[in-house]
Amino acid sequence: MKVRLNVVSGPAKGRFFDIDENQALVIGRGEQSDTRINDPSVSRVHCEVRVQPDQITLVDKGSSSGTFVDGQAVEELNIQKGCLVRIGDTELRVADPHEEAITEVIQGLPEIPASSHSLPQLVGSQMGPYMLEEIIGSGNSGMVFRGSDTEKGRQAAIKVLSPSYTSNDEQRQRFVRAMKTMLPVRSERIIRLYNAGKTGDFCWAAMELIEGENLAEEIERIGIEGMLDWRKVWRVAVDIGQALNDAYDCKIIHRNVTPMNIIRRKSDEACLLGDLMLAKALEGTLAQQVTQPGQIIGDIPYLAPERTRSDATVDTRSDMYGLGATCYALLTGTPPISGDGLTELVANVRTELPKSPKSFQLAVDDLFQDVVMKLLAKEPEDRFATPAELLKELLKIGKFNNLDPGF
């Protein structure tokens, strides 16, 4: 294992320090340190990072101002890639040296302001190192292009946000923070983020290209008379439950688990979760209250009831509700909640109990139905507490029915 410390703020911003396996890096501003960071609030020998094959350890060396990890003061702690270390007025992000950093690319379309372009007209343009080749998807927040990485020679899916979603500095910084959080995340069931940046007025994120279709397309294709066999829906629940469990381990909440954000890979039919952290990136001062049309981020029939209230606590149980609503739609051909108009729809999300999946498809396993309905509980405390708890129950059902979870 090799680690890179990127200095993301402070007098030494832009520098980075690589640490090889079984090596240590002494951080400070004095000659006895390995970094000599020119920050008066950093001690001469401030802290040390040790890299071993299976762990990264951060040790404060008696600094005068303290060492902090993700805002918490520490004396000695095993840390993970992706965490933020603060010493004095300097912040360092723990990263994989092979990872691309978030880029702030100011290029492309110089002769015409980017805001005057509609997103479809971006085909043939370049976003950072990515040449946009064709449109492969679209949504409320932007458009997804198949692209080619001109530096690494690989294909990627590039999501370009509409300028209205990142029209001020606060929104752009929210986007950058969210993407930085995602870069270190690794999961077999989460679509990998390669890179992100800004070109002209457009913020973009380059992701692993998955050949397949999203579950919204699948639901539309099969229609209400072609509901999926519950065993296939069980496999969706296992795959995305694993994705949510990996995100939970990284202290990340998706906030918008819907059929649109789940892709079934063509090669092995495994399901992968995409757009992780993008919902958070799009929230903030431009995300308004739920009483007017167009002001809720997310696909309302799949939102947990608490997501429709501005003052509610949102955690991994909200994501599991989205998974339950997606499974329900696959089993029945329709989302669990409907309504005429936004006001009625939001009210129904908060109060209406959906019919049981077996009322649409008699063959649904009773235990699996119970899991789906528990995921759809109106109160978070009535759902599974963690994705690990959900996975345990799903695997028990799979074992009883001789189903292969795929891992």
C-alpha positions as a Markdown table, in Angstrom:
| # | Residue | x | y | z |
|---|---|---|---|---|
| 1 | Met | 0.0 | 0.0 | 0.0 |
| 2 | Lys | 1.2 | 3.5 | -0.9 |
| 3 | Val | -0.3 | 6.7 | 0.4 |
| 4 | Arg | -0.3 | 10.3 | -0.9 |
| 5 | Leu | -1.0 | 13.3 | 1.3 |
| 6 | Asn | -2.4 | 16.2 | -0.8 |
| 7 | Val | -2.2 | 19.6 | 0.8 |
| 8 | Val | -5.6 | 21.0 | 0.0 |
| 9 | Ser | -5.5 | 24.3 | 2.0 |
| 10 | Gly | -2.9 | 26.4 | 3.8 |
| 11 | Pro | 0.4 | 28.0 | 2.7 |
| 12 | Ala | 1.6 | 24.8 | 1.1 |
| 13 | Lys | -1.6 | 24.2 | -0.9 |
| 14 | Gly | -0.9 | 22.2 | -4.0 |
| 15 | Arg | 2.1 | 20.2 | -2.6 |
| 16 | Phe | 1.8 | 16.5 | -1.9 |
| 17 | Phe | 3.9 | 13.9 | -0.1 |
| 18 | Asp | 4.0 | 10.2 | -1.0 |
| 19 | Ile | 4.6 | 7.5 | 1.6 |
| 20 | Asp | 5.6 | 4.0 | 0.6 |
| 21 | Glu | 4.6 | 0.9 | 2.5 |
| 22 | Asn | 6.5 | 0.3 | 5.7 |
| 23 | Gln | 7.6 | 3.9 | 5.7 |
| 24 | Ala | 6.8 | 6.9 | 7.9 |
| 25 | Leu | 6.5 | 10.6 | 7.1 |
| 26 | Val | 7.2 | 13.2 | 9.8 |
| 27 | Ile | 5.0 | 16.3 | 9.2 |
| 28 | Gly | 6.0 | 19.7 | 10.5 |
| 29 | Arg | 7.6 | 23.0 | 9.6 |
| 30 | Gly | 11.1 | 22.4 | 11.1 |
| 31 | Glu | 14.2 | 20.9 | 9.6 |
| 32 | Gln | 13.7 | 17.7 | 11.5 |
| 33 | Ser | 10.4 | 17.1 | 9.6 |
| 34 | Asp | 10.1 | 15.5 | 6.2 |
| 35 | Thr | 7.8 | 18.2 | 4.9 |
| 36 | Arg | 9.0 | 21.7 | 6.1 |
| 37 | Ile | 5.5 | 23.1 | 5.7 |
| 38 | Asn | 5.7 | 26.9 | 5.9 |
| 39 | Asp | 2.8 | 27.3 | 8.3 |
| 40 | Pro | 3.5 | 29.3 | 11.5 |
| 41 | Ser | 0.7 | 27.5 | 13.3 |
| 42 | Val | 2.2 | 24.1 | 12.6 |
| 43 | Ser | 4.8 | 22.8 | 15.1 |
| 44 | Arg | 8.3 | 22.1 | 14.0 |
| 45 | Val | 7.6 | 18.4 | 14.4 |
| 46 | His | 3.8 | 18.2 | 14.4 |
| 47 | Cys | 2.7 | 14.6 | 13.6 |
| 48 | Glu | 3.7 | 11.4 | 11.8 |
| 49 | Val | 2.0 | 9.2 | 9.4 |
| 50 | Arg | 3.0 | 5.5 | 9.2 |
| 51 | Val | 2.0 | 3.2 | 6.4 |
| 52 | Gln | 1.8 | -0.5 | 6.9 |
| 53 | Pro | 0.5 | -3.2 | 4.6 |
| 54 | Asp | -2.9 | -3.2 | 6.2 |
| 55 | Gln | -3.3 | 0.1 | 8.0 |
| 56 | Ile | -2.3 | 3.8 | 8.0 |
| 57 | Thr | -1.6 | 5.3 | 11.4 |
| 58 | Leu | -1.5 | 9.0 | 12.4 |
| 59 | Val | 0.3 | 10.0 | 15.6 |
| 60 | Asp | 0.4 | 13.5 | 17.1 |
| 61 | Lys | 4.0 | 14.3 | 18.2 |
| 62 | Gly | 3.2 | 16.7 | 21.0 |
| 63 | Ser | 2.1 | 19.5 | 18.7 |
| 64 | Ser | 1.1 | 22.8 | 20.3 |
| 65 | Ser | -2.1 | 23.3 | 18.3 |
| 66 | Gly | -3.2 | 19.6 | 18.0 |
| 67 | Thr | -3.9 | 17.2 | 15.1 |
| 68 | Phe | -7.4 | 16.7 | 13.8 |
| 69 | Val | -9.0 | 14.1 | 11.6 |
| 70 | Asp | -12.3 | 15.0 | 10.0 |
| 71 | Gly | -12.7 | 17.7 | 12.7 |
| 72 | Gln | -11.9 | 15.4 | 15.7 |
| 73 | Ala | -8.8 | 15.9 | 17.8 |
| 74 | Val | -6.6 | 12.8 | 17.9 |
| 75 | Glu | -3.4 | 11.6 | 19.5 |
| 76 | Glu | -3.1 | 8.3 | 17.7 |
| 77 | Leu | -5.6 | 6.9 | 15.2 |
| 78 | Asn | -5.8 | 4.4 | 12.3 |
| 79 | Ile | -7.0 | 6.5 | 9.4 |
| 80 | Gln | -8.5 | 5.7 | 6.0 |
| 81 | Lys | -7.9 | 7.1 | 2.5 |
| 82 | Gly | -10.3 | 10.0 | 1.9 |
| 83 | Cys | -10.1 | 11.4 | 5.4 |
| 84 | Leu | -9.0 | 15.0 | 6.0 |
| 85 | Val | -6.2 | 15.8 | 8.4 |
| 86 | Arg | -5.9 | 19.4 | 9.8 |
| 87 | Ile | -2.7 | 20.8 | 11.4 |
| 88 | Gly | -2.6 | 24.5 | 12.2 |
| 89 | Asp | -4.0 | 26.3 | 9.1 |
| 90 | Thr | -3.1 | 23.4 | 6.8 |
| 91 | Glu | -5.3 | 20.6 | 5.6 |
| 92 | Leu | -4.1 | 17.4 | 4.0 |
| 93 | Arg | -6.3 | 14.8 | 2.2 |
| 94 | Val | -5.2 | 11.2 | 2.5 |
| 95 | Ala | -5.4 | 9.7 | -0.9 |
| 96 | Asp | -4.2 | 7.0 | -3.3 |
| 97 | Pro | -1.2 | 8.3 | -5.3 |
| 98 | His | -2.6 | 6.6 | -8.4 |
| 99 | Glu | -5.8 | 8.5 | -8.1 |
| 100 | Glu | -6.6 | 11.6 | -10.2 |
| 101 | Ala | -7.1 | 14.7 | -8.2 |
| 102 | Ile | -10.2 | 16.9 | -8.7 |
| 103 | Thr | -9.3 | 19.2 | -11.5 |
| 104 | Glu | -10.3 | 22.8 | -12.1 |
| 105 | Val | -10.1 | 22.8 | -15.8 |
| 106 | Ile | -10.8 | 26.1 | -17.5 |
| 107 | Gln | -10.8 | 25.2 | -21.2 |
| 108 | Gly | -13.1 | 24.3 | -24.1 |
| 109 | Leu | -15.6 | 26.4 | -25.9 |
| 110 | Pro | -13.6 | 29.7 | -25.5 |
| 111 | Glu | -15.3 | 31.4 | -28.4 |
| 112 | Ile | -18.8 | 31.1 | -27.0 |
| 113 | Pro | -19.9 | 31.4 | -23.3 |
| 114 | Ala | -20.7 | 27.8 | -22.1 |
| 115 | Ser | -24.0 | 29.0 | -20.6 |
| 116 | Ser | -25.3 | 29.7 | -24.2 |
| 117 | His | -25.0 | 26.1 | -25.1 |
| 118 | Ser | -27.7 | 23.5 | -24.6 |
| 119 | Leu | -26.2 | 20.3 | -23.2 |
| 120 | Pro | -26.9 | 18.2 | -26.4 |
| 121 | Gln | -24.6 | 20.7 | -28.3 |
| 122 | Leu | -21.7 | 19.6 | -26.2 |
| 123 | Val | -21.1 | 16.5 | -28.3 |
| 124 | Gly | -17.7 | 16.9 | -29.8 |
| 125 | Ser | -16.5 | 19.2 | -27.0 |
| 126 | Gln | -13.9 | 18.5 | -24.4 |
| 127 | Met | -14.3 | 18.5 | -20.6 |
| 128 | Gly | -10.9 | 18.3 | -19.0 |
| 129 | Pro | -9.1 | 15.4 | -20.7 |
| 130 | Tyr | -12.4 | 13.8 | -21.9 |
| 131 | Met | -13.8 | 14.2 | -25.4 |
| 132 | Leu | -17.6 | 13.9 | -25.4 |
| 133 | Glu | -18.6 | 11.5 | -28.1 |
| 134 | Glu | -22.4 | 10.8 | -27.7 |
| 135 | Ile | -25.3 | 11.2 | -25.4 |
| 136 | Ile | -26.1 | 8.1 | -23.4 |
| 137 | Gly | -28.5 | 9.4 | -20.7 |
| 138 | Ser | -30.2 | 12.5 | -19.3 |
| 139 | Gly | -31.9 | 13.6 | -16.1 |
| 140 | Asn | -33.2 | 16.6 | -14.3 |
| 141 | Ser | -29.7 | 17.8 | -13.3 |
| 142 | Gly | -27.8 | 17.3 | -16.5 |
| 143 | Met | -26.8 | 14.9 | -19.2 |
| 144 | Val | -24.5 | 11.8 | -19.4 |
| 145 | Phe | -22.1 | 11.4 | -22.4 |
| 146 | Arg | -19.9 | 8.5 | -23.5 |
| 147 | Gly | -16.4 | 10.0 | -23.7 |
| 148 | Ser | -12.8 | 9.1 | -24.4 |
| 149 | Asp | -10.0 | 10.0 | -21.9 |
| 150 | Thr | -7.4 | 11.5 | -24.2 |
| 151 | Glu | -4.7 | 11.1 | -21.5 |
| 152 | Lys | -5.3 | 7.5 | -20.4 |
| 153 | Gly | -6.9 | 6.0 | -23.5 |
| 154 | Arg | -10.0 | 4.6 | -21.8 |
| 155 | Gln | -13.7 | 5.1 | -22.2 |
| 156 | Ala | -15.7 | 6.9 | -19.5 |
| 157 | Ala | -19.2 | 8.1 | -18.7 |
| 158 | Ile | -19.1 | 11.9 | -18.2 |
| 159 | Lys | -22.0 | 13.5 | -16.4 |
| 160 | Val | -22.3 | 17.2 | -17.2 |
| 161 | Leu | -24.5 | 19.3 | -14.9 |
| 162 | Ser | -26.7 | 22.1 | -16.2 |
| 163 | Pro | -25.1 | 25.5 | -15.3 |
| 164 | Ser | -28.2 | 26.4 | -13.2 |
| 165 | Tyr | -27.2 | 23.7 | -10.7 |
| 166 | Thr | -23.8 | 25.2 | -10.0 |
| 167 | Ser | -24.4 | 28.8 | -10.7 |
| 168 | Asn | -22.7 | 30.3 | -7.7 |
| 169 | Asp | -19.5 | 29.8 | -5.7 |
| 170 | Glu | -21.2 | 28.0 | -2.8 |
| 171 | Gln | -22.8 | 25.5 | -5.2 |
| 172 | Arg | -19.5 | 24.9 | -7.0 |
| 173 | Gln | -17.6 | 24.4 | -3.8 |
| 174 | Arg | -20.3 | 22.0 | -2.6 |
| 175 | Phe | -19.9 | 20.0 | -5.8 |
| 176 | Val | -16.1 | 19.9 | -5.4 |
| 177 | Arg | -16.3 | 18.8 | -1.8 |
| 178 | Ala | -18.7 | 16.0 | -2.7 |
| 179 | Met | -16.6 | 14.8 | -5.5 |
| 180 | Lys | -13.4 | 14.8 | -3.4 |
| 181 | Thr | -15.3 | 12.6 | -0.9 |
| 182 | Met | -16.1 | 10.1 | -3.6 |
| 183 | Leu | -12.7 | 9.8 | -5.2 |
| 184 | Pro | -11.2 | 7.3 | -2.7 |
| 185 | Val | -14.4 | 5.1 | -2.5 |
| 186 | Arg | -13.9 | 1.6 | -3.8 |
| 187 | Ser | -16.7 | -1.0 | -4.1 |
| 188 | Glu | -17.6 | -3.7 | -6.6 |
| 189 | Arg | -21.2 | -2.4 | -6.5 |
| 190 | Ile | -20.6 | 1.4 | -6.7 |
| 191 | Ile | -19.8 | 3.0 | -10.0 |
| 192 | Arg | -16.2 | 4.4 | -9.7 |
| 193 | Leu | -15.6 | 8.1 | -10.0 |
| 194 | Tyr | -12.5 | 8.8 | -12.1 |
| 195 | Asn | -12.2 | 12.5 | -12.0 |
| 196 | Ala | -14.3 | 15.7 | -11.9 |
| 197 | Gly | -13.8 | 19.4 | -12.7 |
| 198 | Lys | -15.2 | 22.5 | -14.3 |
| 199 | Thr | -15.0 | 23.6 | -18.0 |
| 200 | Gly | -16.4 | 27.0 | -18.7 |
| 201 | Asp | -19.8 | 27.2 | -16.9 |
| 202 | Phe | -20.1 | 23.4 | -16.7 |
| 203 | Cys | -19.2 | 21.2 | -13.8 |
| 204 | Trp | -18.7 | 17.6 | -14.7 |
| 205 | Ala | -17.9 | 14.2 | -13.3 |
| 206 | Ala | -16.2 | 11.4 | -15.2 |
| 207 | Met | -17.1 | 7.9 | -14.1 |
| 208 | Glu | -16.6 | 4.2 | -14.9 |
| 209 | Leu | -18.5 | 3.4 | -18.1 |
| 210 | Ile | -21.0 | 0.5 | -17.4 |
| 211 | Glu | -22.6 | -1.2 | -20.4 |
| 212 | Gly | -26.2 | -1.9 | -19.5 |
| 213 | Glu | -29.4 | -0.2 | -18.7 |
| 214 | Asn | -30.7 | 1.6 | -15.6 |
| 215 | Leu | -33.6 | 0.1 | -13.7 |
| 216 | Ala | -35.9 | 3.0 | -14.7 |
| 217 | Glu | -35.5 | 1.9 | -18.3 |
| 218 | Glu | -36.0 | -1.7 | -17.2 |
| 219 | Ile | -39.2 | -0.9 | -15.4 |
| 220 | Glu | -40.5 | 1.1 | -18.4 |
| 221 | Arg | -39.6 | -1.7 | -20.7 |
| 222 | Ile | -41.2 | -4.6 | -18.8 |
| 223 | Gly | -44.4 | -2.6 | -18.0 |
| 224 | Ile | -46.9 | -3.6 | -15.3 |
| 225 | Glu | -47.7 | -7.0 | -17.0 |
| 226 | Gly | -44.0 | -8.0 | -17.2 |
| 227 | Met | -43.1 | -7.7 | -13.5 |
| 228 | Leu | -39.8 | -9.2 | -12.6 |
| 229 | Asp | -39.5 | -12.5 | -10.9 |
| 230 | Trp | -38.9 | -11.8 | -7.2 |
| 231 | Arg | -35.6 | -13.7 | -7.3 |
| 232 | Lys | -34.2 | -11.2 | -9.7 |
| 233 | Val | -35.4 | -8.4 | -7.5 |
| 234 | Trp | -33.8 | -10.1 | -4.5 |
| 235 | Arg | -30.5 | -10.0 | -6.4 |
| 236 | Val | -31.0 | -6.2 | -7.0 |
| 237 | Ala | -31.5 | -5.8 | -3.2 |
| 238 | Val | -28.4 | -7.8 | -2.4 |
| 239 | Asp | -26.2 | -5.8 | -4.9 |
| 240 | Ile | -27.4 | -2.4 | -3.8 |
| 241 | Gly | -27.5 | -3.4 | -0.2 |
| 242 | Gln | -23.8 | -4.2 | -0.6 |
| 243 | Ala | -23.2 | -0.8 | -2.2 |
| 244 | Leu | -25.0 | 0.9 | 0.6 |
| 245 | Asn | -23.0 | -1.1 | 3.1 |
| 246 | Asp | -19.7 | 0.0 | 1.5 |
| 247 | Ala | -20.9 | 3.6 | 1.4 |
| 248 | Tyr | -22.0 | 3.3 | 5.1 |
| 249 | Asp | -18.5 | 2.2 | 6.0 |
| 250 | Cys | -17.1 | 5.4 | 4.4 |
| 251 | Lys | -19.8 | 7.5 | 6.2 |
| 252 | Ile | -21.4 | 8.4 | 3.0 |
| 253 | Ile | -25.2 | 8.8 | 2.3 |
| 254 | His | -26.4 | 8.6 | -1.3 |
| 255 | Arg | -29.7 | 10.6 | -0.7 |
| 256 | Asn | -31.2 | 9.7 | -4.1 |
| 257 | Val | -31.5 | 5.9 | -4.4 |
| 258 | Thr | -33.9 | 5.5 | -7.3 |
| 259 | Pro | -34.2 | 3.1 | -10.4 |
| 260 | Met | -32.6 | 5.9 | -12.5 |
| 261 | Asn | -29.4 | 5.7 | -10.4 |
| 262 | Ile | -29.0 | 1.9 | -10.5 |
| 263 | Ile | -27.5 | 0.3 | -13.6 |
| 264 | Arg | -27.7 | -3.4 | -14.5 |
| 265 | Arg | -24.5 | -4.4 | -16.1 |
| 266 | Lys | -25.0 | -6.4 | -19.3 |
| 267 | Ser | -22.1 | -8.7 | -18.9 |
| 268 | Asp | -23.2 | -10.4 | -15.6 |
| 269 | Glu | -26.5 | -8.7 | -14.7 |
| 270 | Ala | -25.0 | -7.3 | -11.5 |
| 271 | Cys | -26.5 | -4.0 | -10.4 |
| 272 | Leu | -24.3 | -1.0 | -9.5 |
| 273 | Leu | -25.2 | 2.2 | -7.7 |
| 274 | Gly | -24.3 | 5.5 | -9.4 |
| 275 | Asp | -24.3 | 9.2 | -8.7 |
| 276 | Leu | -23.1 | 8.7 | -5.1 |
| 277 | Met | -22.7 | 12.1 | -3.4 |
| 278 | Leu | -24.2 | 13.9 | -6.4 |
| 279 | Ala | -27.5 | 14.6 | -4.6 |
| 280 | Lys | -25.5 | 16.1 | -1.8 |
| 281 | Ala | -23.6 | 18.2 | -4.3 |
| 282 | Leu | -26.8 | 19.6 | -5.7 |
| 283 | Glu | -28.3 | 20.6 | -2.3 |
| 284 | Gly | -27.7 | 23.8 | -0.5 |
| 285 | Thr | -29.1 | 27.3 | -0.9 |
| 286 | Leu | -30.6 | 26.4 | -4.3 |
| 287 | Ala | -32.5 | 23.4 | -2.9 |
| 288 | Gln | -35.8 | 24.9 | -1.8 |
| 289 | Gln | -38.7 | 23.7 | 0.2 |
| 290 | Val | -41.1 | 21.0 | -0.9 |
| 291 | Thr | -44.2 | 23.2 | -1.1 |
| 292 | Gln | -43.6 | 24.3 | -4.7 |
| 293 | Pro | -43.1 | 22.3 | -7.9 |
| 294 | Gly | -39.6 | 21.4 | -9.0 |
| 295 | Gln | -38.0 | 22.1 | -5.6 |
| 296 | Ile | -37.3 | 18.6 | -4.2 |
| 297 | Ile | -34.1 | 16.9 | -5.2 |
| 298 | Gly | -34.8 | 13.4 | -6.1 |
| 299 | Asp | -37.6 | 11.3 | -7.7 |
| 300 | Ile | -40.4 | 11.9 | -5.2 |
| 301 | Pro | -42.2 | 8.4 | -5.3 |
| 302 | Tyr | -38.8 | 6.9 | -4.2 |
| 303 | Leu | -38.0 | 9.4 | -1.5 |
| 304 | Ala | -38.2 | 8.5 | 2.2 |
| 305 | Pro | -40.8 | 10.5 | 4.0 |
| 306 | Glu | -38.2 | 12.3 | 6.1 |
| 307 | Arg | -36.5 | 13.4 | 2.9 |
| 308 | Thr | -39.6 | 15.6 | 2.2 |
| 309 | Arg | -39.0 | 17.5 | 5.4 |
| 310 | Ser | -36.3 | 20.1 | 5.6 |
| 311 | Asp | -35.7 | 19.7 | 9.3 |
| 312 | Ala | -35.5 | 15.9 | 9.4 |
| 313 | Thr | -32.4 | 13.8 | 10.1 |
| 314 | Val | -31.3 | 11.9 | 7.0 |
| 315 | Asp | -29.1 | 8.8 | 7.3 |
| 316 | Thr | -28.5 | 5.4 | 5.7 |
| 317 | Arg | -32.0 | 4.4 | 6.6 |
| 318 | Ser | -33.3 | 6.9 | 4.0 |
| 319 | Asp | -31.2 | 5.3 | 1.4 |
| 320 | Met | -32.6 | 1.9 | 2.3 |
| 321 | Tyr | -36.1 | 3.3 | 1.8 |
| 322 | Gly | -35.1 | 4.2 | -1.7 |
| 323 | Leu | -33.9 | 0.7 | -2.3 |
| 324 | Gly | -37.1 | -0.7 | -0.9 |
| 325 | Ala | -39.2 | 1.6 | -3.2 |
| 326 | Thr | -37.1 | 0.5 | -6.2 |
| 327 | Cys | -37.6 | -3.2 | -5.4 |
| 328 | Tyr | -41.3 | -2.6 | -5.0 |
| 329 | Ala | -41.5 | -1.0 | -8.4 |
| 330 | Leu | -39.6 | -3.9 | -10.0 |
| 331 | Leu | -42.0 | -6.4 | -8.3 |
| 332 | Thr | -45.2 | -4.5 | -9.1 |
| 333 | Gly | -44.5 | -2.4 | -12.1 |
| 334 | Thr | -45.3 | 0.8 | -10.2 |
| 335 | Pro | -43.7 | 2.9 | -7.4 |
| 336 | Pro | -45.1 | 2.3 | -3.9 |
| 337 | Ile | -46.7 | 5.8 | -3.8 |
| 338 | Ser | -48.5 | 7.9 | -6.3 |
| 339 | Gly | -50.6 | 11.1 | -6.3 |
| 340 | Asp | -52.2 | 13.8 | -8.5 |
| 341 | Gly | -49.8 | 16.7 | -8.3 |
| 342 | Leu | -46.9 | 17.5 | -6.1 |
| 343 | Thr | -48.8 | 18.4 | -2.9 |
| 344 | Glu | -50.9 | 15.2 | -2.9 |
| 345 | Leu | -47.8 | 13.1 | -3.8 |
| 346 | Val | -45.7 | 14.5 | -1.0 |
| 347 | Ala | -48.6 | 14.0 | 1.5 |
| 348 | Asn | -49.0 | 10.4 | 0.3 |
| 349 | Val | -45.3 | 9.7 | 0.7 |
| 350 | Arg | -45.6 | 10.8 | 4.3 |
| 351 | Thr | -48.8 | 9.0 | 5.2 |
| 352 | Glu | -50.0 | 6.4 | 2.7 |
| 353 | Leu | -49.2 | 2.7 | 3.2 |
| 354 | Pro | -48.5 | 0.9 | -0.1 |
| 355 | Lys | -50.3 | -2.3 | -1.0 |
| 356 | Ser | -48.4 | -5.5 | -0.5 |
| 357 | Pro | -46.3 | -6.7 | -3.5 |
| 358 | Lys | -48.2 | -10.1 | -3.3 |
| 359 | Ser | -51.4 | -8.3 | -4.3 |
| 360 | Phe | -49.7 | -7.7 | -7.6 |
| 361 | Gln | -47.6 | -10.8 | -7.9 |
| 362 | Leu | -48.7 | -13.9 | -5.9 |
| 363 | Ala | -45.4 | -15.7 | -6.4 |
| 364 | Val | -43.4 | -13.2 | -4.3 |
| 365 | Asp | -41.7 | -14.9 | -1.4 |
| 366 | Asp | -43.4 | -14.0 | 1.9 |
| 367 | Leu | -40.1 | -13.3 | 3.7 |
| 368 | Phe | -38.8 | -11.1 | 0.9 |
| 369 | Gln | -42.0 | -9.2 | 0.8 |
| 370 | Asp | -41.6 | -8.6 | 4.5 |
| 371 | Val | -38.1 | -7.2 | 3.9 |
| 372 | Val | -39.4 | -4.8 | 1.2 |
| 373 | Met | -42.2 | -3.6 | 3.4 |
| 374 | Lys | -39.9 | -3.1 | 6.3 |
| 375 | Leu | -37.7 | -1.0 | 4.1 |
| 376 | Leu | -40.7 | 1.1 | 3.2 |
| 377 | Ala | -41.7 | 1.9 | 6.9 |
| 378 | Lys | -42.7 | 5.5 | 7.3 |
| 379 | Glu | -40.5 | 5.9 | 10.4 |
| 380 | Pro | -36.7 | 5.4 | 10.0 |
| 381 | Glu | -36.5 | 3.5 | 13.3 |
| 382 | Asp | -38.9 | 0.9 | 12.0 |
| 383 | Arg | -36.6 | 0.0 | 9.1 |
| 384 | Phe | -33.3 | -1.9 | 9.2 |
| 385 | Ala | -30.8 | 0.0 | 11.3 |
| 386 | Thr | -27.8 | -0.6 | 8.9 |
| 387 | Pro | -27.2 | -2.1 | 5.5 |
| 388 | Ala | -25.3 | -4.9 | 7.2 |
| 389 | Glu | -28.5 | -5.9 | 9.0 |
| 390 | Leu | -30.4 | -5.8 | 5.8 |
| 391 | Leu | -27.8 | -7.9 | 4.0 |
| 392 | Lys | -27.9 | -10.5 | 6.8 |
| 393 | Glu | -31.7 | -10.9 | 6.3 |
| 394 | Leu | -31.4 | -11.0 | 2.5 |
| 395 | Leu | -28.7 | -13.7 | 2.6 |
| 396 | Lys | -30.8 | -15.8 | 4.9 |
| 397 | Ile | -33.7 | -15.6 | 2.4 |
| 398 | Gly | -31.3 | -16.5 | -0.4 |
| 399 | Lys | -29.8 | -19.5 | 1.4 |
| 400 | Phe | -33.3 | -20.8 | 2.2 |
| 401 | Asn | -34.2 | -20.5 | -1.5 |
| 402 | Asn | -30.9 | -21.7 | -2.9 |
| 403 | Leu | -30.2 | -18.3 | -4.5 |
| 404 | Asp | -26.7 | -17.2 | -5.5 |
| 405 | Pro | -25.8 | -13.7 | -4.2 |
| 406 | Gly | -23.1 | -13.2 | -6.7 |
| 407 | Phe | -20.2 | -12.8 | -4.3 |
